[in-house]
């Protein structure tokens, strides 16, 4: 499958003690969510309306917020379903 060139390998913060050997082993594989699974997205209408209302009332052109939900694997293991059902406007401070 197609793997974009802008993908970068995983990296972890430096630490004094490592629990594994950091030397790469084996071939490079893609770890993109769509590489092995068929993703589906479900967005609750109420959540979308809350986010839209918050964006319209916000005086800034850019603001931060969170869309929260659940990620589940289909019974056959072939697909994943991301269900977004909560909106959190976050805090300014």
TIDOGU-571114 format. One record per atom (N, C-alpha, C): residue number from 1; residue in three letters; atom name; x, z, y. Coordinates in nm, 4 decimals, decimal comma, always signed. Example, Ala and Ser with C-alpha at 12.3 -4.5 7.8 and 13.67 -1.06 7.14 Angstrom:
<sites>
[1; 'ala'; 'N'; [+1,3190; +0,7800; -0,5690]]
[1; 'ala'; 'CA'; [+1,2300; +0,7800; -0,4500]]
[1; 'ala'; 'C'; [+1,3200; +0,7800; -0,3300]]
[2; 'ser'; 'N'; [+1,2850; +0,7080; -0,2250]]
[2; 'ser'; 'CA'; [+1,3670; +0,7140; -0,1060]]
[2; 'ser'; 'C'; [+1,2900; +0,7870; +0,0030]]
</sites>
This chain:
<sites>
[1; 'unk'; 'N'; [+0,0821; +0,0000; -0,1184]]
[1; 'unk'; 'CA'; [+0,0000; +0,0000; +0,0000]]
[1; 'unk'; 'C'; [+0,0867; +0,0000; +0,1249]]
[2; 'unk'; 'N'; [+0,0253; -0,0324; +0,2376]]
[2; 'unk'; 'CA'; [+0,0949; -0,0381; +0,3645]]
[2; 'unk'; 'C'; [+0,1247; +0,1028; +0,4148]]
[3; 'unk'; 'N'; [+0,2491; +0,1272; +0,4498]]
[3; 'unk'; 'CA'; [+0,2896; +0,2555; +0,5073]]
[3; 'unk'; 'C'; [+0,3455; +0,2272; +0,6464]]
[4; 'unk'; 'N'; [+0,2820; +0,2792; +0,7531]]
[4; 'unk'; 'CA'; [+0,3299; +0,2516; +0,8893]]
[4; 'unk'; 'C'; [+0,4738; +0,2971; +0,9097]]
[5; 'unk'; 'N'; [+0,5461; +0,2245; +0,9946]]
[5; 'unk'; 'CA'; [+0,6862; +0,2570; +1,0197]]
[5; 'unk'; 'C'; [+0,7012; +0,3792; +1,1087]]
[6; 'unk'; 'N'; [+0,5959; +0,4202; +1,1759]]
[6; 'unk'; 'CA'; [+0,6062; +0,5346; +1,2661]]
[6; 'unk'; 'C'; [+0,5936; +0,6686; +1,1931]]
[7; 'unk'; 'N'; [+0,5700; +0,6662; +1,0624]]
[7; 'unk'; 'CA'; [+0,5618; +0,7900; +0,9862]]
[7; 'unk'; 'C'; [+0,7003; +0,8523; +0,9754]]
[8; 'unk'; 'N'; [+0,7064; +0,9844; +0,9868]]
[8; 'unk'; 'CA'; [+0,8334; +1,0543; +0,9790]]
[8; 'unk'; 'C'; [+0,8288; +1,1521; +0,8623]]
[9; 'unk'; 'N'; [+0,9435; +1,1850; +0,8040]]
[9; 'unk'; 'CA'; [+0,9452; +1,2792; +0,6915]]
[9; 'unk'; 'C'; [+0,9103; +1,4203; +0,7380]]
[10; 'unk'; 'N'; [+0,8669; +1,5033; +0,6424]]
[10; 'unk'; 'CA'; [+0,8379; +1,6429; +0,6724]]
[10; 'unk'; 'C'; [+0,9656; +1,7134; +0,7154]]
[11; 'unk'; 'N'; [+0,9524; +1,8069; +0,8070]]
[11; 'unk'; 'CA'; [+1,0672; +1,8905; +0,8434]]
[11; 'unk'; 'C'; [+1,0173; +2,0331; +0,8626]]
[12; 'unk'; 'N'; [+1,1027; +2,1269; +0,8290]]
[12; 'unk'; 'CA'; [+1,0672; +2,2673; +0,8372]]
[12; 'unk'; 'C'; [+1,1612; +2,3356; +0,9345]]
[13; 'unk'; 'N'; [+1,1165; +2,4454; +0,9972]]
[13; 'unk'; 'CA'; [+1,2055; +2,5164; +1,0898]]
[13; 'unk'; 'C'; [+1,3291; +2,5722; +1,0191]]
[14; 'unk'; 'N'; [+1,4366; +2,5848; +1,0946]]
[14; 'unk'; 'CA'; [+1,5605; +2,6388; +1,0394]]
[14; 'unk'; 'C'; [+1,5419; +2,7862; +1,0055]]
[15; 'unk'; 'N'; [+1,6038; +2,8291; +0,8986]]
[15; 'unk'; 'CA'; [+1,5986; +2,9699; +0,8600]]
[15; 'unk'; 'C'; [+1,7340; +3,0101; +0,8027]]
[16; 'unk'; 'N'; [+1,7551; +3,1405; +0,7925]]
[16; 'unk'; 'CA'; [+1,8815; +3,1915; +0,7406]]
[16; 'unk'; 'C'; [+1,8901; +3,1779; +0,5897]]
[17; 'unk'; 'N'; [+1,7765; +3,1784; +0,5223]]
[17; 'unk'; 'CA'; [+1,7750; +3,1751; +0,3766]]
[17; 'unk'; 'C'; [+1,6763; +3,0687; +0,3291]]
[18; 'unk'; 'N'; [+1,7206; +2,9794; +0,2429]]
[18; 'unk'; 'CA'; [+1,6328; +2,8747; +0,1902]]
[18; 'unk'; 'C'; [+1,5918; +2,9094; +0,0476]]
[19; 'unk'; 'N'; [+1,4673; +2,8824; +0,0148]]
[19; 'unk'; 'CA'; [+1,4163; +2,9102; -0,1189]]
[19; 'unk'; 'C'; [+1,4300; +2,7904; -0,2122]]
[20; 'unk'; 'N'; [+1,4773; +2,6778; -0,1603]]
[20; 'unk'; 'CA'; [+1,4937; +2,5585; -0,2420]]
[20; 'unk'; 'C'; [+1,6136; +2,4795; -0,1907]]
[21; 'unk'; 'N'; [+1,6598; +2,3880; -0,2701]]
[21; 'unk'; 'CA'; [+1,7717; +2,3012; -0,2330]]
[21; 'unk'; 'C'; [+1,7183; +2,1931; -0,1388]]
[22; 'unk'; 'N'; [+1,7685; +2,1844; -0,0135]]
[22; 'unk'; 'CA'; [+1,7145; +2,0883; +0,0829]]
[22; 'unk'; 'C'; [+1,7616; +1,9441; +0,0632]]
[23; 'unk'; 'N'; [+1,8455; +1,9192; -0,0353]]
[23; 'unk'; 'CA'; [+1,8959; +1,7833; -0,0582]]
[23; 'unk'; 'C'; [+1,7824; +1,6968; -0,1143]]
[24; 'unk'; 'N'; [+1,7538; +1,5788; -0,0520]]
[24; 'unk'; 'CA'; [+1,6466; +1,4928; -0,1025]]
[24; 'unk'; 'C'; [+1,6738; +1,4454; -0,2455]]
[25; 'unk'; 'N'; [+1,5672; +1,4369; -0,3270]]
[25; 'unk'; 'CA'; [+1,5790; +1,3899; -0,4646]]
[25; 'unk'; 'C'; [+1,4703; +1,2868; -0,4911]]
[26; 'unk'; 'N'; [+1,5016; +1,1806; -0,5567]]
[26; 'unk'; 'CA'; [+1,4017; +1,0812; -0,5946]]
[26; 'unk'; 'C'; [+1,3713; +0,9816; -0,4841]]
[27; 'unk'; 'N'; [+1,2721; +0,8981; -0,5113]]
[27; 'unk'; 'CA'; [+1,2324; +0,7943; -0,4170]]
[27; 'unk'; 'C'; [+1,1431; +0,8515; -0,3077]]
[28; 'unk'; 'N'; [+1,1393; +0,7829; -0,1945]]
[28; 'unk'; 'CA'; [+1,0529; +0,8213; -0,0834]]
[28; 'unk'; 'C'; [+0,9102; +0,7810; -0,1179]]
[29; 'unk'; 'N'; [+0,8151; +0,8692; -0,0930]]
[29; 'unk'; 'CA'; [+0,6746; +0,8376; -0,1164]]
[29; 'unk'; 'C'; [+0,5968; +0,8595; +0,0125]]
[30; 'unk'; 'N'; [+0,4851; +0,7919; +0,0260]]
[30; 'unk'; 'CA'; [+0,3983; +0,8109; +0,1412]]
[30; 'unk'; 'C'; [+0,3097; +0,9320; +0,1218]]
[31; 'unk'; 'N'; [+0,2927; +1,0125; +0,2257]]
[31; 'unk'; 'CA'; [+0,2091; +1,1319; +0,2165]]
[31; 'unk'; 'C'; [+0,0910; +1,1222; +0,3117]]
[32; 'unk'; 'N'; [+0,0541; +1,0029; +0,3495]]
[32; 'unk'; 'CA'; [-0,0583; +0,9837; +0,4405]]
[32; 'unk'; 'C'; [-0,1889; +1,0126; +0,3673]]
[33; 'unk'; 'N'; [-0,2846; +1,0686; +0,4366]]
[33; 'unk'; 'CA'; [-0,4099; +1,1114; +0,3732]]
[33; 'unk'; 'C'; [-0,4860; +0,9938; +0,3105]]
[34; 'unk'; 'N'; [-0,4710; +0,8736; +0,3640]]
[34; 'unk'; 'CA'; [-0,5434; +0,7588; +0,3104]]
[34; 'unk'; 'C'; [-0,4639; +0,6827; +0,2051]]
[35; 'unk'; 'N'; [-0,3447; +0,7302; +0,1723]]
[35; 'unk'; 'CA'; [-0,2610; +0,6574; +0,0773]]
[35; 'unk'; 'C'; [-0,3199; +0,6594; -0,0629]]
[36; 'unk'; 'N'; [-0,3733; +0,7730; -0,1052]]
[36; 'unk'; 'CA'; [-0,4274; +0,7845; -0,2395]]
[36; 'unk'; 'C'; [-0,5784; +0,8086; -0,2420]]
[37; 'unk'; 'N'; [-0,6383; +0,8375; -0,1296]]
[37; 'unk'; 'CA'; [-0,7794; +0,8748; -0,1259]]
[37; 'unk'; 'C'; [-0,8574; +0,7870; -0,0296]]
[38; 'unk'; 'N'; [-0,9888; +0,7812; -0,0499]]
[38; 'unk'; 'CA'; [-1,0784; +0,7102; +0,0403]]
[38; 'unk'; 'C'; [-1,1470; +0,8135; +0,1296]]
[39; 'unk'; 'N'; [-1,1055; +0,8230; +0,2590]]
[39; 'unk'; 'CA'; [-1,1614; +0,9273; +0,3447]]
[39; 'unk'; 'C'; [-1,2989; +0,8907; +0,4008]]
[40; 'unk'; 'N'; [-1,3831; +0,9932; +0,4174]]
[40; 'unk'; 'CA'; [-1,5116; +0,9789; +0,4843]]
[40; 'unk'; 'C'; [-1,5226; +1,0907; +0,5873]]
[41; 'unk'; 'N'; [-1,5866; +1,0623; +0,6979]]
[41; 'unk'; 'CA'; [-1,6027; +1,1589; +0,8061]]
[41; 'unk'; 'C'; [-1,7502; +1,1814; +0,8316]]
[42; 'unk'; 'N'; [-1,7896; +1,3081; +0,8399]]
[42; 'unk'; 'CA'; [-1,9270; +1,3450; +0,8709]]
[42; 'unk'; 'C'; [-1,9227; +1,4378; +0,9919]]
[43; 'unk'; 'N'; [-1,9947; +1,4026; +1,0978]]
[43; 'unk'; 'CA'; [-1,9957; +1,4808; +1,2200]]
[43; 'unk'; 'C'; [-2,1393; +1,5219; +1,2507]]
[44; 'unk'; 'N'; [-2,1626; +1,6528; +1,2600]]
[44; 'unk'; 'CA'; [-2,2965; +1,7044; +1,2883]]
[44; 'unk'; 'C'; [-2,3329; +1,6685; +1,4322]]
[45; 'unk'; 'N'; [-2,4537; +1,6169; +1,4519]]
[45; 'unk'; 'CA'; [-2,4967; +1,5698; +1,5842]]
[45; 'unk'; 'C'; [-2,4926; +1,6809; +1,6883]]
[46; 'unk'; 'N'; [-2,5321; +1,8005; +1,6507]]
[46; 'unk'; 'CA'; [-2,5319; +1,9130; +1,7437]]
[46; 'unk'; 'C'; [-2,3905; +1,9407; +1,7959]]
[47; 'unk'; 'N'; [-2,2926; +1,9321; +1,7092]]
[47; 'unk'; 'CA'; [-2,1535; +1,9539; +1,7478]]
[47; 'unk'; 'C'; [-2,1074; +1,8480; +1,8468]]
[48; 'unk'; 'N'; [-2,1423; +1,7232; +1,8199]]
[48; 'unk'; 'CA'; [-2,1054; +1,6142; +1,9092]]
[48; 'unk'; 'C'; [-2,1714; +1,6314; +2,0454]]
[49; 'unk'; 'N'; [-2,2978; +1,6724; +2,0481]]
[49; 'unk'; 'CA'; [-2,3676; +1,6931; +2,1753]]
[49; 'unk'; 'C'; [-2,3055; +1,8077; +2,2561]]
[50; 'unk'; 'N'; [-2,2668; +1,9167; +2,1879]]
[50; 'unk'; 'CA'; [-2,2006; +2,0275; +2,2572]]
[50; 'unk'; 'C'; [-2,0678; +1,9834; +2,3189]]
[51; 'unk'; 'N'; [-1,9893; +1,9089; +2,2448]]
[51; 'unk'; 'CA'; [-1,8608; +1,8605; +2,2959]]
[51; 'unk'; 'C'; [-1,8820; +1,7657; +2,4136]]
[52; 'unk'; 'N'; [-1,9812; +1,6789; +2,4044]]
[52; 'unk'; 'CA'; [-2,0100; +1,5849; +2,5123]]
[52; 'unk'; 'C'; [-2,0542; +1,6592; +2,6383]]
[53; 'unk'; 'N'; [-2,1424; +1,7575; +2,6229]]
[53; 'unk'; 'CA'; [-2,1899; +1,8352; +2,7370]]
[53; 'unk'; 'C'; [-2,0748; +1,9113; +2,8021]]
[54; 'unk'; 'N'; [-1,9889; +1,9685; +2,7206]]
[54; 'unk'; 'CA'; [-1,8742; +2,0415; +2,7737]]
[54; 'unk'; 'C'; [-1,7809; +1,9477; +2,8505]]
[55; 'unk'; 'N'; [-1,7593; +1,8287; +2,7998]]
[55; 'unk'; 'CA'; [-1,6720; +1,7316; +2,8661]]
[55; 'unk'; 'C'; [-1,7311; +1,6868; +3,0002]]
[56; 'unk'; 'N'; [-1,8621; +1,6689; +3,0058]]
[56; 'unk'; 'CA'; [-1,9262; +1,6271; +3,1309]]
[56; 'unk'; 'C'; [-1,9218; +1,7376; +3,2357]]
[57; 'unk'; 'N'; [-1,9324; +1,8643; +3,1932]]
[57; 'unk'; 'CA'; [-1,9330; +1,9764; +3,2873]]
[57; 'unk'; 'C'; [-1,7924; +2,0155; +3,3319]]
[58; 'unk'; 'N'; [-1,6926; +1,9742; +3,2589]]
[58; 'unk'; 'CA'; [-1,5551; +2,0091; +3,2918]]
[58; 'unk'; 'C'; [-1,5096; +1,9267; +3,4112]]
[59; 'unk'; 'N'; [-1,4478; +1,9924; +3,5090]]
[59; 'unk'; 'CA'; [-1,4038; +1,9233; +3,6304]]
[59; 'unk'; 'C'; [-1,2739; +1,8468; +3,6097]]
[60; 'unk'; 'N'; [-1,1952; +1,8872; +3,5132]]
[60; 'unk'; 'CA'; [-1,0683; +1,8200; +3,4863]]
[60; 'unk'; 'C'; [-1,0928; +1,6911; +3,4076]]
[61; 'unk'; 'N'; [-1,0032; +1,5958; +3,4238]]
[61; 'unk'; 'CA'; [-1,0135; +1,4730; +3,3453]]
[61; 'unk'; 'C'; [-0,9698; +1,4968; +3,2013]]
[62; 'unk'; 'N'; [-0,8765; +1,5900; +3,1829]]
[62; 'unk'; 'CA'; [-0,8253; +1,6195; +3,0494]]
[62; 'unk'; 'C'; [-0,8439; +1,7684; +3,0218]]
[63; 'unk'; 'N'; [-0,8910; +1,8017; +2,9029]]
[63; 'unk'; 'CA'; [-0,9084; +1,9413; +2,8644]]
[63; 'unk'; 'C'; [-0,8856; +1,9548; +2,7153]]
[64; 'unk'; 'N'; [-0,8638; +2,0781; +2,6716]]
[64; 'unk'; 'CA'; [-0,8394; +2,1056; +2,5305]]
[64; 'unk'; 'C'; [-0,9624; +2,1671; +2,4665]]
[65; 'unk'; 'N'; [-0,9854; +2,1336; +2,3408]]
[65; 'unk'; 'CA'; [-1,0952; +2,1924; +2,2646]]
[65; 'unk'; 'C'; [-1,0619; +2,1781; +2,1161]]
[66; 'unk'; 'N'; [-1,1456; +2,2390; +2,0327]]
[66; 'unk'; 'CA'; [-1,1266; +2,2324; +1,8886]]
[66; 'unk'; 'C'; [-1,2542; +2,1829; +1,8219]]
[67; 'unk'; 'N'; [-1,2411; +2,0938; +1,7276]]
[67; 'unk'; 'CA'; [-1,3497; +2,0554; +1,6393]]
[67; 'unk'; 'C'; [-1,3133; +2,1119; +1,5024]]
[68; 'unk'; 'N'; [-1,3994; +2,1970; +1,4484]]
[68; 'unk'; 'CA'; [-1,3694; +2,2669; +1,3237]]
[68; 'unk'; 'C'; [-1,4607; +2,2192; +1,2125]]
[69; 'unk'; 'N'; [-1,4112; +2,2189; +1,0912]]
[69; 'unk'; 'CA'; [-1,4928; +2,1754; +0,9790]]
[69; 'unk'; 'C'; [-1,4283; +2,2067; +0,8466]]
[70; 'unk'; 'N'; [-1,4746; +2,1362; +0,7451]]
[70; 'unk'; 'CA'; [-1,4245; +2,1575; +0,6100]]
[70; 'unk'; 'C'; [-1,3771; +2,0251; +0,5505]]
[71; 'unk'; 'N'; [-1,2812; +2,0361; +0,4619]]
[71; 'unk'; 'CA'; [-1,2271; +1,9205; +0,3917]]
[71; 'unk'; 'C'; [-1,2516; +1,9417; +0,2433]]
[72; 'unk'; 'N'; [-1,3169; +1,8453; +0,1790]]
[72; 'unk'; 'CA'; [-1,3494; +1,8590; +0,0368]]
[72; 'unk'; 'C'; [-1,3124; +1,7311; -0,0375]]
[73; 'unk'; 'N'; [-1,2681; +1,7481; -0,1611]]
[73; 'unk'; 'CA'; [-1,2360; +1,6352; -0,2486]]
[73; 'unk'; 'C'; [-1,3592; +1,6036; -0,3326]]
[74; 'unk'; 'N'; [-1,3917; +1,4752; -0,3464]]
[74; 'unk'; 'CA'; [-1,5056; +1,4338; -0,4283]]
[74; 'unk'; 'C'; [-1,4872; +1,4782; -0,5732]]
[75; 'unk'; 'N'; [-1,5981; +1,4847; -0,6457]]
[75; 'unk'; 'CA'; [-1,5934; +1,5277; -0,7857]]
[75; 'unk'; 'C'; [-1,5065; +1,4369; -0,8719]]
[76; 'unk'; 'N'; [-1,5080; +1,3069; -0,8413]]
[76; 'unk'; 'CA'; [-1,4270; +1,2142; -0,9207]]
[76; 'unk'; 'C'; [-1,2802; +1,2130; -0,8777]]
[77; 'unk'; 'N'; [-1,2473; +1,2832; -0,7695]]
[77; 'unk'; 'CA'; [-1,1097; +1,2916; -0,7236]]
[77; 'unk'; 'C'; [-1,0606; +1,1691; -0,6494]]
[78; 'unk'; 'N'; [-1,1472; +1,0731; -0,6242]]
[78; 'unk'; 'CA'; [-1,1068; +0,9484; -0,5597]]
[78; 'unk'; 'C'; [-1,1208; +0,9499; -0,4083]]
[79; 'unk'; 'N'; [-1,2000; +1,0390; -0,3539]]
[79; 'unk'; 'CA'; [-1,2225; +1,0390; -0,2102]]
[79; 'unk'; 'C'; [-1,2214; +1,1795; -0,1525]]
[80; 'unk'; 'N'; [-1,2110; +1,1850; -0,0204]]
[80; 'unk'; 'CA'; [-1,2197; +1,3131; +0,0482]]
[80; 'unk'; 'C'; [-1,3261; +1,3030; +0,1567]]
[81; 'unk'; 'N'; [-1,3879; +1,4148; +0,1884]]
[81; 'unk'; 'CA'; [-1,4929; +1,4196; +0,2887]]
[81; 'unk'; 'C'; [-1,4562; +1,5250; +0,3919]]
[82; 'unk'; 'N'; [-1,4419; +1,4847; +0,5168]]
[82; 'unk'; 'CA'; [-1,4171; +1,5761; +0,6268]]
[82; 'unk'; 'C'; [-1,5490; +1,5948; +0,7008]]
[83; 'unk'; 'N'; [-1,6013; +1,7180; +0,6999]]
[83; 'unk'; 'CA'; [-1,7275; +1,7491; +0,7659]]
[83; 'unk'; 'C'; [-1,6973; +1,8360; +0,8869]]
[84; 'unk'; 'N'; [-1,7212; +1,7828; +1,0061]]
[84; 'unk'; 'CA'; [-1,6988; +1,8571; +1,1302]]
[84; 'unk'; 'C'; [-1,8328; +1,9136; +1,1737]]
[85; 'unk'; 'N'; [-1,8396; +2,0475; +1,1793]]
[85; 'unk'; 'CA'; [-1,9690; +2,1098; +1,2091]]
[85; 'unk'; 'C'; [-1,9638; +2,2179; +1,3162]]
[86; 'unk'; 'N'; [-1,8481; +2,2394; +1,3769]]
[86; 'unk'; 'CA'; [-1,8380; +2,3415; +1,4817]]
[86; 'unk'; 'C'; [-1,7540; +2,2907; +1,5982]]
[87; 'unk'; 'N'; [-1,7893; +2,3358; +1,7180]]
[87; 'unk'; 'CA'; [-1,7161; +2,3010; +1,8394]]
[87; 'unk'; 'C'; [-1,6711; +2,4294; +1,9074]]
[88; 'unk'; 'N'; [-1,5426; +2,4360; +1,9426]]
[88; 'unk'; 'CA'; [-1,4880; +2,5511; +2,0140]]
[88; 'unk'; 'C'; [-1,4179; +2,4985; +2,1383]]
[89; 'unk'; 'N'; [-1,4678; +2,5340; +2,2582]]
[89; 'unk'; 'CA'; [-1,4049; +2,4835; +2,3801]]
[89; 'unk'; 'C'; [-1,2664; +2,5422; +2,4071]]
[90; 'unk'; 'N'; [-1,2295; +2,6476; +2,3372]]
[90; 'unk'; 'CA'; [-1,0979; +2,7077; +2,3579]]
[90; 'unk'; 'C'; [-1,0952; +2,7938; +2,4812]]
[91; 'unk'; 'N'; [-0,9759; +2,8340; +2,5214]]
[91; 'unk'; 'CA'; [-0,9582; +2,9187; +2,6383]]
[91; 'unk'; 'C'; [-0,8615; +2,8546; +2,7342]]
[92; 'unk'; 'N'; [-0,8793; +2,8822; +2,8622]]
[92; 'unk'; 'CA'; [-0,7904; +2,8277; +2,9644]]
[92; 'unk'; 'C'; [-0,6560; +2,8992; +2,9645]]
[93; 'unk'; 'N'; [-0,6544; +3,0290; +2,9288]]
[93; 'unk'; 'CA'; [-0,5322; +3,1082; +2,9332]]
[93; 'unk'; 'C'; [-0,4751; +3,1211; +2,7935]]
</sites>
